[in-house]
Amino acid sequence: MKIITHSPEETIEFAAKLGKMLSAGDIIAYKGGLGAGKTTFTRGIAVGMGLGDNVSSPTFALVNEYAGEKITLYHFDMYRIMGEEELETTGFFDYPFEDNVVAVEWSENIADCLPPHTIYVTINRIDDDTREIIIENGGKYASAWN
């Protein structure tokens, strides 16, 4: 699946559609360079999950948690993590992923540690406002982009 958005608001709107359908155990793994829109996409997911739009980059915190009444969104940044050994030291595997939703920025750094059911979102920056968003392995949520 590929879509083009022409503003941060369109990116949020598209991601919110997906966020409304996400359920416990879902993992979103982002690929994309600095400034591509990964945090903006996560903001949309949070909006769709009913968690509000107060989402910020977890670059310095490693993880930000956005708790709802029934489900939490864990938003990780793996920019500085290289491989399973470093990942283990962060406590990543201690989070209750099966009961919540996870979004991982810089997922390529921990690709071997992600489960097969991971939904991959690649965000390519075309210009200041335009993004190409490619979603792989998100078949069960295909109606989000129809």
Beta strands, then each sheet from edge to edge (+ up, - down):
strand 1: 2-5
strand 2: 27-31
strand 3: 63-67
strand 4: 72-77
strand 5: 101-105
strand 6: 119-125
strand 7: 131-136
sheet 1: 1+ 7- 6+ 2+ 5+ 4+ 3-
end
